Amino acid sequence: MKKTALHITGMHCASCATLIARSLQKVQGVTSANVNYSTEKATVEHEDEVTLEQLCDIVKKKGYGAMLDTGKNRDREKVKREKEIQRQKILLYIGIALSLPALYFGMLFMNYPYRNIALLLLATPVQFMVGWQFYKGAWTSLKNYTSNMDTLIALGTSAAYLFSVYVIFFDPMNDQYFETAAVLITLVVLGKFLEASAKGKTSEAIKKLMNLSPKQALVIRNGKEALISAEQVVVGDIVKVKPGEKIPVDGFVVEGSTSIDESMITGESIPVEKKKKIKLLEEL
């Protein structure tokens, strides 16, 4: 049994994570698959015959990107995350610059002769430039015979926009909804920007916590002590932890006793006593 961690790109909401997890679980030889939308990570437990290429191909067929998650690509992920935050910020500024005048025209200039034309000119860039990401996400979901948040936004704003276009050319006495569609898209982009910023801060905090964990472990194999990478510790290894050292991996105490500082996990500053057969908490 193997465990593979994947970095997933292109997810738009939590339903994307659910779709990817279900697709991975259908692969023969995969016992479990968990996809975290916030961290953009997928953890897959599978048999040895299942290859990394198979897992990545399944994800890519669903319209998303996938690669092996290693410590080496964290800096690249950070750069990509910063670009996404900057992109959402630019789209948000464009949306605000156009949707606020549209809202102003729509609410106050009721008798202005060119009101509808002005609203059309203001709402069109918001609908198809700022809101293009929602059409792209909706199309990806449609290809997978499912729907997500992007589908709802694309359908709702498109209905309001297209009906308003119909009103301008065929039913000028009726009400239009250009400002509604523009403001709605801008508000959702604001949410996207705040979400991207929060995810970036969370990822940085997790990265700092991971850097605090010990990188090596002293294991006893065949009666001899060996210093290996903490990632190479496997089930059944006996890890020797000297006084004052951090716990490299989670496990049970098989010999001796000690007190452990678990404040990083529990917030409790008082050391917790650990004895034989008592489970240790993994220190991050």
Backbone as CSV, one residue per row, in Angstrom:
resi,resn,N_x,N_y,N_z,CA_x,CA_y,CA_z,C_x,C_y,C_z
1,MET,0.837,-1.189,0.000,0.000,0.000,0.000,0.879,1.249,0.000
2,LYS,0.578,2.192,-0.880,1.343,3.427,-0.985,0.441,4.622,-0.742
3,LYS,1.054,5.729,-0.351,0.324,6.980,-0.173,1.008,8.047,-1.026
4,THR,0.246,8.667,-1.919,0.781,9.667,-2.835,0.091,11.005,-2.593
5,ALA,0.888,12.054,-2.499,0.353,13.409,-2.321,0.466,14.161,-3.641
6,LEU,-0.640,14.745,-4.085,-0.687,15.480,-5.341,-1.011,16.946,-5.089
7,HIS,-0.426,17.809,-5.906,-0.797,19.226,-5.890,-1.786,19.449,-7.029
8,ILE,-2.985,19.944,-6.692,-4.059,20.116,-7.670,-4.196,21.594,-8.021
9,THR,-4.348,21.891,-9.297,-4.559,23.267,-9.752,-5.866,23.346,-10.544
10,GLY,-6.431,24.550,-10.587,-7.628,24.788,-11.397,-8.944,24.611,-10.672
11,MET,-8.927,24.318,-9.373,-10.180,24.160,-8.634,-10.809,25.528,-8.373
12,HIS,-12.143,25.600,-8.500,-12.854,26.856,-8.327,-13.678,26.910,-7.047
13,CYS,-14.083,25.759,-6.534,-14.882,25.728,-5.311,-14.795,24.325,-4.709
14,ALA,-15.495,24.119,-3.596,-15.408,22.840,-2.883,-15.956,21.684,-3.703
15,SER,-16.916,21.970,-4.590,-17.471,20.887,-5.407,-16.442,20.329,-6.382
16,CYS,-15.467,21.158,-6.777,-14.383,20.675,-7.640,-13.556,19.624,-6.889
17,ALA,-13.297,19.892,-5.617,-12.541,18.939,-4.802,-13.306,17.627,-4.663
18,THR,-14.620,17.725,-4.480,-15.449,16.516,-4.360,-15.426,15.716,-5.660
19,LEU,-15.519,16.399,-6.785,-15.490,15.727,-8.089,-14.174,14.991,-8.304
20,ILE,-13.051,15.633,-7.978,-11.736,15.009,-8.154,-11.592,13.805,-7.233
21,ALA,-12.041,13.941,-5.988,-11.937,12.837,-5.035,-12.738,11.625,-5.515
22,ARG,-13.937,11.850,-6.015,-14.766,10.749,-6.511,-14.134,10.081,-7.725
23,SER,-13.540,10.875,-8.592,-12.896,10.325,-9.789,-11.698,9.463,-9.418
24,LEU,-10.905,9.915,-8.449,-9.741,9.141,-8.018,-10.151,7.851,-7.322
25,GLN,-11.238,7.906,-6.570,-11.694,6.723,-5.843,-12.212,5.631,-6.781
26,LYS,-12.580,6.020,-8.006,-13.077,5.037,-8.970,-11.955,4.261,-9.662
27,VAL,-10.714,4.729,-9.496,-9.581,4.050,-10.121,-9.346,2.715,-9.421
28,GLN,-9.204,1.671,-10.214,-8.969,0.349,-9.639,-7.618,0.313,-8.937
29,GLY,-7.637,-0.086,-7.668,-6.416,-0.124,-6.878,-6.307,1.016,-5.886
30,VAL,-7.179,2.028,-6.027,-7.192,3.154,-5.089,-8.149,2.832,-3.947
31,THR,-7.654,2.877,-2.730,-8.487,2.558,-1.563,-9.150,3.792,-0.968
32,SER,-8.487,4.935,-1.042,-9.080,6.165,-0.532,-8.430,7.365,-1.211
33,ALA,-9.210,8.448,-1.311,-8.709,9.694,-1.900,-9.361,10.864,-1.187
34,ASN,-8.542,11.769,-0.721,-9.033,12.953,-0.015,-8.449,14.193,-0.679
35,VAL,-9.311,15.121,-1.089,-8.877,16.347,-1.757,-9.251,17.537,-0.890
36,ASN,-8.281,18.366,-0.574,-8.497,19.557,0.244,-8.476,20.783,-0.657
37,TYR,-9.623,21.455,-0.750,-9.727,22.623,-1.627,-8.872,23.784,-1.131
38,SER,-8.809,23.976,0.183,-8.083,25.112,0.751,-6.586,25.027,0.484
39,THR,-6.023,23.838,0.678,-4.577,23.669,0.492,-4.220,23.190,-0.909
40,GLU,-5.242,22.866,-1.726,-5.034,22.379,-3.096,-4.180,21.114,-3.114
41,LYS,-4.446,20.240,-2.173,-3.696,18.995,-2.052,-4.646,17.802,-2.115
42,ALA,-4.147,16.718,-2.693,-4.884,15.457,-2.735,-4.005,14.366,-2.152
43,THR,-4.563,13.593,-1.235,-3.849,12.471,-0.630,-4.533,11.185,-1.060
44,VAL,-3.795,10.323,-1.751,-4.361,9.107,-2.332,-3.637,7.888,-1.778
45,GLU,-4.394,6.962,-1.231,-3.849,5.676,-0.799,-4.202,4.628,-1.851
46,HIS,-3.204,3.898,-2.326,-3.442,2.994,-3.453,-2.471,1.817,-3.419
47,GLU,-2.779,0.832,-4.252,-1.897,-0.327,-4.388,-0.651,0.056,-5.174
48,ASP,0.361,-0.780,-5.089,1.642,-0.482,-5.735,1.533,-0.390,-7.255
49,GLU,0.567,-1.125,-7.841,0.480,-1.127,-9.304,-0.097,0.174,-9.879
50,VAL,-0.736,0.977,-9.038,-1.262,2.268,-9.499,-0.111,3.265,-9.576
51,THR,0.079,3.881,-10.744,1.210,4.778,-10.948,0.793,6.241,-10.774
52,LEU,1.790,7.076,-10.596,1.556,8.513,-10.478,0.936,9.055,-11.766
53,GLU,1.385,8.541,-12.910,0.855,9.009,-14.191,-0.640,8.728,-14.315
54,GLN,-1.083,7.577,-13.835,-2.499,7.251,-13.879,-3.321,8.241,-13.057
55,LEU,-2.859,8.540,-11.875,-3.580,9.464,-11.003,-3.642,10.863,-11.611
56,CYS,-2.524,11.324,-12.154,-2.494,12.655,-12.761,-3.384,12.720,-14.002
57,ASP,-3.402,11.641,-14.791,-4.238,11.614,-15.998,-5.720,11.700,-15.649
58,ILE,-6.114,11.013,-14.581,-7.517,11.060,-14.156,-7.919,12.491,-13.804
59,VAL,-7.060,13.178,-13.074,-7.344,14.556,-12.679,-7.382,15.471,-13.900
60,LYS,-6.440,15.296,-14.819,-6.366,16.147,-16.009,-7.558,15.929,-16.935
61,LYS,-8.082,14.708,-16.996,-9.257,14.434,-17.831,-10.491,15.172,-17.324
62,LYS,-10.491,15.498,-16.055,-11.606,16.240,-15.467,-11.450,17.750,-15.636
63,GLY,-10.368,18.158,-16.281,-10.180,19.582,-16.555,-9.321,20.321,-15.544
64,TYR,-8.599,19.585,-14.704,-7.756,20.215,-13.683,-6.297,19.800,-13.893
65,GLY,-5.400,20.421,-13.163,-3.989,20.077,-13.252,-3.552,19.299,-12.028
66,ALA,-2.534,18.448,-12.195,-2.045,17.643,-11.076,-0.568,17.350,-11.258
67,MET,0.161,17.366,-10.157,1.579,17.003,-10.147,1.918,16.461,-8.769
68,LEU,3.025,15.749,-8.695,3.460,15.197,-7.419,3.794,16.328,-6.458
69,ASP,3.233,16.269,-5.256,3.472,17.298,-4.257,4.764,16.989,-3.501
70,THR,5.771,17.809,-3.721,7.056,17.657,-3.031,7.449,18.991,-2.420
71,GLY,8.371,18.945,-1.516,8.832,20.183,-0.897,9.506,21.117,-1.892
72,LYS,9.987,20.589,-3.002,10.719,21.395,-3.971,9.814,22.359,-4.726
73,ASN,8.508,22.019,-4.852,7.644,22.898,-5.639,6.841,23.873,-4.787
74,ARG,7.174,23.992,-3.489,6.441,24.916,-2.627,6.714,26.358,-3.005
75,ASP,7.954,26.678,-3.365,8.265,28.046,-3.772,7.532,28.397,-5.061
76,ARG,7.436,27.435,-5.972,6.712,27.672,-7.211,5.226,27.881,-6.939
77,GLU,4.685,27.136,-5.985,3.290,27.304,-5.602,3.063,28.690,-5.010
78,LYS,4.018,29.173,-4.238,3.892,30.494,-3.637,3.847,31.569,-4.709
79,VAL,4.708,31.469,-5.711,4.712,32.446,-6.808,3.391,32.397,-7.564
80,LYS,2.900,31.190,-7.815,1.636,31.046,-8.530,0.484,31.613,-7.717
81,ARG,0.523,31.401,-6.401,-0.516,31.916,-5.521,-0.520,33.439,-5.521
82,GLU,0.658,34.033,-5.503,0.759,35.490,-5.522,0.243,36.056,-6.846
83,LYS,0.500,35.364,-7.947,-0.019,35.806,-9.244,-1.545,35.743,-9.274
84,GLU,-2.111,34.706,-8.657,-3.564,34.575,-8.618,-4.186,35.690,-7.786
85,ILE,-3.559,36.040,-6.662,-4.053,37.143,-5.842,-4.014,38.450,-6.629
86,GLN,-2.918,38.668,-7.359,-2.782,39.885,-8.156,-3.809,39.917,-9.281
87,ARG,-4.068,38.778,-9.899,-5.044,38.715,-10.992,-6.447,39.043,-10.479
88,GLN,-6.815,38.455,-9.348,-8.133,38.728,-8.781,-8.257,40.189,-8.348
89,LYS,-7.166,40.779,-7.881,-7.196,42.181,-7.476,-7.459,43.086,-8.681
90,ILE,-6.788,42.795,-9.796,-6.991,43.600,-11.009,-8.429,43.476,-11.502
91,LEU,-8.946,42.247,-11.538,-10.333,42.030,-11.962,-11.306,42.741,-11.025
92,LEU,-10.995,42.731,-9.738,-11.857,43.405,-8.775,-11.877,44.905,-9.023
93,TYR,-10.726,45.498,-9.275,-10.660,46.937,-9.542,-11.446,47.303,-10.801
94,ILE,-11.308,46.471,-11.835,-12.061,46.725,-13.073,-13.562,46.617,-12.815
95,GLY,-13.945,45.588,-12.065,-15.356,45.401,-11.757,-15.928,46.570,-10.975
96,ILE,-15.194,47.054,-9.972,-15.659,48.194,-9.172,-15.766,49.448,-10.034
97,ALA,-14.749,49.676,-10.882,-14.722,50.878,-11.715,-15.894,50.931,-12.693
98,LEU,-16.417,49.780,-13.096,-17.513,49.753,-14.061,-18.883,49.503,-13.426
99,SER,-18.932,48.692,-12.384,-20.231,48.349,-11.798,-20.807,49.478,-10.945
100,LEU,-19.952,50.258,-10.275,-20.472,51.376,-9.484,-21.128,52.448,-10.351
101,PRO,-20.508,52.870,-11.471,-21.225,53.794,-12.361,-22.500,53.179,-12.939
102,ALA,-22.469,51.867,-13.218,-23.668,51.203,-13.723,-24.786,51.244,-12.683
103,LEU,-24.421,51.019,-11.426,-25.410,51.094,-10.349,-25.937,52.513,-10.198
104,TYR,-25.067,53.488,-10.362,-25.454,54.906,-10.259,-26.431,55.276,-11.372
105,PHE,-26.107,54.890,-12.613,-26.988,55.158,-13.743,-28.324,54.438,-13.583
106,GLY,-28.245,53.191,-13.154,-29.456,52.381,-13.074,-30.435,52.857,-12.018
107,MET,-29.917,53.446,-10.943,-30.783,53.851,-9.836,-31.256,55.290,-9.934
108,LEU,-30.443,56.199,-10.495,-30.753,57.630,-10.433,-31.159,58.253,-11.770
109,PHE,-30.579,57.776,-12.862,-30.866,58.396,-14.153,-31.977,57.628,-14.869
110,MET,-33.158,57.632,-14.266,-34.263,56.853,-14.802,-34.772,57.410,-16.124
111,ASN,-34.679,58.721,-16.319,-35.235,59.357,-17.523,-34.162,59.795,-18.510
112,TYR,-32.942,59.394,-18.284,-31.852,59.758,-19.198,-32.042,59.014,-20.523
113,PRO,-32.037,59.704,-21.669,-32.381,59.044,-22.950,-31.433,57.924,-23.358
114,TYR,-30.170,58.045,-23.020,-29.203,57.018,-23.422,-28.790,56.135,-22.240
115,ARG,-29.668,56.051,-21.263,-29.369,55.305,-20.041,-29.070,53.838,-20.318
116,ASN,-29.909,53.171,-21.084,-29.728,51.740,-21.342,-28.466,51.459,-22.147
117,ILE,-28.159,52.329,-23.101,-26.932,52.153,-23.895,-25.701,52.312,-23.002
118,ALA,-25.734,53.303,-22.106,-24.613,53.505,-21.176,-24.435,52.295,-20.273
119,LEU,-25.554,51.750,-19.801,-25.483,50.561,-18.942,-24.944,49.362,-19.707
120,LEU,-25.326,49.239,-20.977,-24.811,48.149,-21.815,-23.293,48.256,-21.964
121,LEU,-22.792,49.463,-22.193,-21.356,49.663,-22.371,-20.591,49.414,-21.069
122,LEU,-21.197,49.720,-19.945,-20.532,49.506,-18.659,-20.576,48.046,-18.229
123,ALA,-21.692,47.367,-18.490,-21.874,46.000,-17.991,-21.191,44.941,-18.850
124,THR,-21.033,45.204,-20.138,-20.473,44.185,-21.036,-19.052,43.759,-20.653
125,PRO,-18.110,44.703,-20.383,-16.768,44.252,-19.962,-16.788,43.470,-18.648
126,VAL,-17.660,43.859,-17.728,-17.756,43.139,-16.465,-18.251,41.716,-16.710
127,GLN,-19.262,41.603,-17.578,-19.871,40.298,-17.825,-18.898,39.326,-18.487
128,PHE,-18.167,39.787,-19.498,-17.374,38.859,-20.307,-15.870,38.938,-20.095
129,MET,-15.396,39.942,-19.372,-13.964,40.000,-19.069,-13.731,39.656,-17.594
130,VAL,-14.360,40.400,-16.700,-14.230,40.102,-15.278,-14.858,38.756,-14.955
131,GLY,-15.989,38.452,-15.592,-16.702,37.214,-15.299,-16.309,36.024,-16.147
132,TRP,-15.254,36.163,-16.965,-14.870,35.056,-17.845,-14.473,33.807,-17.056
133,GLN,-13.872,33.982,-15.898,-13.442,32.835,-15.089,-14.633,31.973,-14.678
134,PHE,-15.803,32.578,-14.521,-16.985,31.811,-14.132,-17.530,30.998,-15.311
135,TYR,-17.441,31.556,-16.500,-17.828,30.793,-17.689,-16.895,29.609,-17.903
136,LYS,-15.613,29.844,-17.669,-14.629,28.766,-17.828,-14.886,27.646,-16.823
137,GLY,-15.149,28.013,-15.570,-15.439,27.005,-14.552,-16.733,26.269,-14.834
138,ALA,-17.743,26.995,-15.332,-19.028,26.360,-15.661,-18.864,25.370,-16.807
139,TRP,-18.035,25.718,-17.798,-17.808,24.824,-18.936,-17.081,23.553,-18.496
140,THR,-16.120,23.697,-17.602,-15.423,22.525,-17.067,-16.389,21.594,-16.356
141,SER,-17.292,22.150,-15.572,-18.291,21.341,-14.864,-19.258,20.684,-15.839
142,LEU,-19.643,21.424,-16.872,-20.573,20.875,-17.862,-19.976,19.673,-18.566
143,LYS,-18.680,19.730,-18.869,-18.021,18.600,-19.525,-17.997,17.370,-18.628
144,ASN,-18.042,17.594,-17.321,-18.032,16.471,-16.367,-19.442,16.101,-15.899
145,TYR,-20.456,16.650,-16.572,-21.861,16.352,-16.267,-22.206,16.669,-14.808
146,THR,-21.722,17.811,-14.353,-22.022,18.245,-12.997,-22.150,19.759,-12.993
147,SER,-22.311,20.349,-11.827,-22.429,21.804,-11.719,-21.717,22.254,-10.448
148,ASN,-21.387,23.544,-10.418,-20.744,24.109,-9.247,-21.165,25.567,-9.085
149,MET,-20.469,26.299,-8.238,-20.807,27.694,-7.992,-20.683,28.528,-9.256
150,ASP,-19.677,28.228,-10.091,-19.491,28.970,-11.328,-20.680,28.798,-12.267
151,THR,-21.266,27.619,-12.260,-22.437,27.371,-13.095,-23.585,28.289,-12.691
152,LEU,-23.820,28.402,-11.411,-24.893,29.255,-10.906,-24.662,30.720,-11.264
153,ILE,-23.430,31.195,-11.074,-23.119,32.600,-11.363,-23.225,32.880,-12.859
154,ALA,-22.669,31.979,-13.671,-22.719,32.175,-15.121,-24.152,32.185,-15.638
155,LEU,-24.979,31.258,-15.186,-26.373,31.202,-15.633,-27.163,32.415,-15.157
156,GLY,-27.022,32.758,-13.893,-27.795,33.865,-13.334,-27.464,35.198,-13.968
157,THR,-26.176,35.525,-14.053,-25.785,36.818,-14.622,-26.023,36.864,-16.126
158,SER,-25.840,35.730,-16.809,-26.098,35.701,-18.253,-27.576,35.922,-18.548
159,ALA,-28.444,35.328,-17.732,-29.883,35.528,-17.917,-30.254,36.994,-17.748
160,ALA,-29.694,37.634,-16.710,-29.978,39.051,-16.482,-29.418,39.913,-17.613
161,TYR,-28.209,39.608,-18.059,-27.576,40.393,-19.125,-28.316,40.232,-20.450
162,LEU,-28.591,38.994,-20.841,-29.246,38.754,-22.137,-30.670,39.295,-22.163
163,PHE,-31.373,39.178,-21.046,-32.721,39.754,-20.994,-32.657,41.273,-21.149
164,SER,-31.643,41.877,-20.542,-31.492,43.329,-20.646,-31.176,43.744,-22.081
165,VAL,-30.367,42.965,-22.788,-30.089,43.240,-24.196,-31.377,43.146,-25.015
166,TYR,-32.184,42.147,-24.723,-33.479,42.002,-25.402,-34.363,43.217,-25.146
167,VAL,-34.365,43.723,-23.923,-35.181,44.891,-23.576,-34.760,46.104,-24.392
168,ILE,-33.459,46.305,-24.546,-32.963,47.479,-25.272,-33.462,47.491,-26.718
169,PHE,-33.413,46.367,-27.385,-33.702,46.325,-28.822,-35.154,45.966,-29.162
170,PHE,-35.844,45.266,-28.267,-37.180,44.786,-28.630,-38.288,45.204,-27.666
171,ASP,-37.933,45.616,-26.455,-38.965,45.964,-25.481,-38.465,47.095,-24.592
172,PRO,-38.237,48.288,-25.159,-37.611,49.387,-24.413,-38.432,49.899,-23.232
173,MET,-39.701,49.553,-23.158,-40.533,50.016,-22.044,-40.368,49.138,-20.799
174,ASN,-39.719,48.025,-20.941,-39.544,47.097,-19.820,-38.291,47.472,-19.020
175,ASP,-38.121,46.866,-17.853,-36.950,47.119,-17.007,-35.770,46.259,-17.447
176,GLN,-34.571,46.817,-17.253,-33.338,46.074,-17.547,-32.617,45.752,-16.238
177,TYR,-31.614,44.830,-16.325,-30.902,44.372,-15.119,-29.389,44.349,-15.341
178,PHE,-28.886,45.288,-16.139,-27.448,45.337,-16.383,-26.661,45.554,-15.086
179,GLU,-27.099,46.527,-14.280,-26.359,46.840,-13.058,-26.400,45.676,-12.072
180,THR,-27.493,44.909,-12.078,-27.590,43.762,-11.178,-26.530,42.709,-11.506
181,ALA,-26.415,42.383,-12.807,-25.424,41.395,-13.230,-24.003,41.875,-12.946
182,ALA,-23.730,43.162,-13.227,-22.384,43.696,-13.027,-21.995,43.701,-11.549
183,VAL,-22.907,44.159,-10.696,-22.610,44.215,-9.259,-22.453,42.816,-8.685
184,LEU,-23.273,41.885,-9.126,-23.177,40.511,-8.626,-21.822,39.898,-8.964
185,ILE,-21.376,40.060,-10.195,-20.070,39.515,-10.594,-18.952,40.168,-9.790
186,THR,-19.032,41.477,-9.592,-18.004,42.182,-8.829,-17.949,41.694,-7.389
187,LEU,-19.093,41.457,-6.781,-19.122,40.967,-5.403,-18.527,39.570,-5.288
188,VAL,-18.805,38.720,-6.275,-18.246,37.365,-6.238,-16.731,37.417,-6.444
189,VAL,-16.261,38.306,-7.321,-14.819,38.461,-7.516,-14.163,38.987,-6.238
190,LEU,-14.863,39.855,-5.518,-14.359,40.304,-4.220,-14.176,39.112,-3.289
191,GLY,-15.148,38.211,-3.291,-15.018,36.997,-2.492,-13.851,36.135,-2.942
192,LYS,-13.648,36.038,-4.255,-12.520,35.269,-4.792,-11.184,35.871,-4.336
193,PHE,-11.114,37.190,-4.364,-9.880,37.864,-3.947,-9.601,37.630,-2.468
194,LEU,-10.620,37.778,-1.625,-10.446,37.546,-0.193,-10.079,36.092,0.082
195,GLU,-10.691,35.176,-0.676,-10.394,33.756,-0.498,-8.950,33.446,-0.877
196,ALA,-8.497,33.987,-2.017,-7.115,33.749,-2.453,-6.122,34.320,-1.449
197,SER,-6.420,35.494,-0.897,-5.535,36.103,0.101,-5.483,35.255,1.369
198,ALA,-6.644,34.771,1.806,-6.693,33.947,3.019,-5.958,32.633,2.816
199,LYS,-6.122,32.015,1.644,-5.428,30.760,1.359,-3.923,30.970,1.336
200,GLY,-3.494,32.124,0.817,-2.068,32.407,0.788,-1.489,32.538,2.183
201,LYS,-2.202,33.233,3.067,-1.736,33.390,4.440,-1.746,32.060,5.175
202,THR,-2.778,31.242,4.933,-2.850,29.932,5.573,-1.705,29.037,5.138
203,SER,-1.419,29.037,3.834,-0.327,28.202,3.318,1.018,28.618,3.907
204,GLU,1.217,29.926,4.060,2.465,30.398,4.637,2.577,29.980,6.099
205,ALA,1.459,30.036,6.827,1.481,29.632,8.236,1.779,28.144,8.367
206,ILE,1.159,27.331,7.491,1.413,25.885,7.522,2.868,25.591,7.179
207,LYS,3.400,26.325,6.209,4.790,26.121,5.808,5.744,26.431,6.965
208,LYS,5.449,27.504,7.717,6.297,27.856,8.855,6.217,26.791,9.941
209,LEU,5.017,26.240,10.155,4.874,25.182,11.153,5.624,23.921,10.737
210,MET,5.550,23.600,9.452,6.245,22.408,8.956,7.754,22.552,9.075
211,ASN,8.238,23.769,8.947,9.683,23.991,9.069,10.172,23.782,10.505
212,LEU,9.239,23.823,11.465,9.622,23.598,12.858,9.777,22.122,13.190
213,SER,9.232,21.255,12.367,9.313,19.817,12.648,10.714,19.297,12.334
214,PRO,11.170,18.298,13.086,12.517,17.739,12.843,12.592,17.071,11.478
215,LYS,13.696,17.256,10.817,13.873,16.700,9.478,14.452,15.284,9.500
216,GLN,15.044,14.874,10.648,15.666,13.551,10.741,15.141,12.801,11.958
217,ALA,15.262,11.487,11.910,14.820,10.634,13.020,15.885,9.563,13.266
218,LEU,16.090,9.264,14.522,17.045,8.223,14.915,16.259,6.927,15.126
219,VAL,16.404,5.973,14.206,15.640,4.726,14.273,16.571,3.558,14.611
220,ILE,15.950,2.526,15.175,16.686,1.305,15.502,16.235,0.215,14.552
221,ARG,17.130,-0.198,13.670,16.831,-1.238,12.693,17.909,-2.319,12.782
222,ASN,17.463,-3.556,12.920,18.392,-4.698,13.030,19.354,-4.520,14.206
223,GLY,18.857,-3.919,15.280,19.665,-3.742,16.475,20.664,-2.615,16.413
224,LYS,20.615,-1.828,15.325,21.574,-0.737,15.177,20.823,0.581,15.006
225,GLU,21.459,1.650,15.492,20.874,2.976,15.359,21.269,3.571,14.003
226,ALA,20.280,4.224,13.373,20.535,4.844,12.067,19.786,6.165,12.002
227,LEU,20.483,7.210,11.560,19.877,8.530,11.417,19.375,8.674,9.983
228,ILE,18.059,8.760,9.821,17.458,8.834,8.490,16.524,10.044,8.417
229,SER,16.063,10.333,7.217,15.088,11.406,7.037,13.772,11.007,7.699
230,ALA,13.093,11.961,8.305,11.823,11.676,8.971,10.793,11.126,7.985
231,GLU,10.883,11.505,6.704,9.951,11.015,5.693,10.165,9.540,5.372
232,GLN,11.340,9.000,5.734,11.656,7.599,5.440,11.246,6.650,6.559
233,VAL,10.722,7.184,7.649,10.250,6.329,8.736,8.995,5.588,8.286
234,VAL,8.978,4.276,8.509,7.841,3.455,8.086,7.199,2.801,9.310
235,VAL,6.005,2.259,9.088,5.304,1.574,10.171,6.130,0.394,10.655
236,GLY,6.317,0.290,11.962,7.119,-0.785,12.542,8.490,-0.337,12.997
237,ASP,8.933,0.840,12.549,10.226,1.354,12.991,10.155,1.769,14.462
238,ILE,11.248,1.578,15.169,11.383,2.066,16.539,12.242,3.327,16.494
239,VAL,11.670,4.439,16.913,12.352,5.727,16.870,12.840,6.077,18.271
240,LYS,14.102,6.403,18.364,14.690,6.771,19.654,14.715,8.295,19.762
241,VAL,14.078,8.806,20.805,14.025,10.255,21.027,14.763,10.581,22.321
242,LYS,15.816,11.351,22.224,16.621,11.714,23.385,15.992,12.886,24.125
243,PRO,16.345,13.073,25.393,15.788,14.188,26.172,16.025,15.535,25.492
244,GLY,14.937,16.327,25.410,15.036,17.652,24.796,14.769,17.676,23.314
245,GLU,14.714,16.507,22.662,14.476,16.462,21.227,12.979,16.497,20.914
246,LYS,12.664,16.869,19.681,11.274,16.887,19.235,10.880,15.510,18.703
247,ILE,9.580,15.237,18.725,9.061,13.966,18.214,8.942,14.070,16.697
248,PRO,9.709,13.298,15.927,9.691,13.433,14.461,8.432,12.877,13.806
249,VAL,7.854,11.792,14.378,6.657,11.179,13.796,5.722,10.751,14.923
250,ASP,4.474,10.489,14.586,3.517,10.041,15.576,3.707,8.546,15.843
251,GLY,3.312,8.095,17.012,3.459,6.678,17.338,3.121,6.410,18.787
252,PHE,3.469,5.227,19.263,3.243,4.814,20.643,4.569,4.672,21.375
253,VAL,4.552,4.958,22.675,5.741,4.759,23.508,5.897,3.259,23.767
254,VAL,7.033,2.696,23.382,7.278,1.260,23.586,8.231,1.012,24.742
255,GLU,8.953,2.063,25.155,9.884,1.906,26.276,10.202,3.271,26.865
256,GLY,10.246,3.347,28.189,10.598,4.579,28.866,9.392,5.486,29.077
257,SER,9.652,6.674,29.562,8.610,7.673,29.808,9.237,9.055,29.707
258,THR,8.397,10.056,29.475,8.896,11.421,29.325,7.736,12.397,29.429
259,SER,8.023,13.674,29.366,7.013,14.731,29.303,7.217,15.509,28.004
260,ILE,6.129,15.772,27.309,6.201,16.385,25.982,5.446,17.705,25.974
261,ASP,6.040,18.694,25.337,5.394,19.984,25.143,4.472,19.887,23.918
262,GLU,3.159,19.894,24.148,2.180,19.779,23.065,1.477,21.107,22.791
263,SER,2.071,22.200,23.243,1.415,23.503,23.123,1.175,23.904,21.669
264,MET,2.032,23.447,20.762,1.867,23.786,19.357,0.594,23.184,18.777
265,ILE,0.131,22.068,19.358,-1.053,21.373,18.857,-2.291,21.713,19.678
266,THR,-2.144,21.636,20.998,-3.300,21.795,21.883,-3.437,23.194,22.469
267,GLY,-2.362,23.965,22.463,-2.381,25.278,23.097,-2.118,25.226,24.588
268,GLU,-1.980,24.037,25.134,-1.713,23.854,26.558,-0.206,23.935,26.813
269,SER,0.199,24.855,27.691,1.629,25.091,27.915,2.260,24.082,28.868
270,ILE,1.443,23.391,29.657,1.986,22.435,30.626,2.398,21.149,29.916
271,PRO,3.629,20.668,30.087,4.060,19.413,29.446,3.170,18.237,29.843
272,VAL,2.950,17.334,28.897,2.087,16.172,29.122,2.962,14.931,29.293
273,GLU,2.674,14.158,30.336,3.477,12.964,30.603,3.076,11.833,29.666
274,LYS,4.076,11.144,29.133,3.854,10.014,28.232,4.534,8.776,28.802
275,LYS,3.777,7.678,28.851,4.306,6.412,29.354,4.155,5.336,28.299
276,LYS,4.560,4.137,28.647,4.489,3.005,27.739,3.055,2.764,27.279
277,LYS,2.889,2.529,25.960,1.615,2.231,25.302,0.706,3.461,25.165
278,ILE,1.208,4.641,25.529,0.425,5.863,25.352,0.830,6.502,24.022
279,LYS,-0.182,6.926,23.252,0.073,7.477,21.918,0.670,8.873,22.011
280,LEU,1.648,9.126,21.168,2.251,10.449,21.059,1.452,11.260,20.059
281,LEU,1.452,12.566,20.256,0.859,13.461,19.264,1.960,13.956,18.361
282,GLU,1.689,13.936,17.085,2.698,14.375,16.123,2.939,15.859,16.276
283,GLU,4.196,16.258,16.385,4.543,17.663,16.443,4.767,18.178,15.040
284,LEU,4.164,19.322,14.739,4.305,19.892,13.405,5.636,20.607,13.279
